[in-house]
Amino acid sequence: MALSYKARKRWALVALLIGMPIYIGIAWGVLSRLALWQLPVLVEFAIYVVAGVGWVFPLKPIFMGVGQPDPDE
C-alpha cells in the first residue's frame, strides 16, 4: 500500500526531526568504540561515508517527491 503525499511528508518530517538525531547518536556511539585510528585513512574515510549516507537508502521511498507540489491537487 502506497503512502499518500501528506503521509510521506509527515513521515519525512518525523524521520528528520526524531530519527536523524537518534541515528547520529547511535552511529557516534558505535564508531567511537571502534579502533578506527589503527586502520588506513582511506578505509576509515569509507566507513564514515557509509555511516553518513547509509541511513538514506531505507528511507528513500518516504522522501521521494516530498519537495514537489501535491500531485492530487
Buried (B, 14 or more C-beta within 10 A) or exposed (E): EEBEBEEBBBBBEEBEEEBEEEBEEEBEEEEEEEEBEEEEEEEBEEBEEEBEEEBEEEBEEBBEEEEEEEEEE
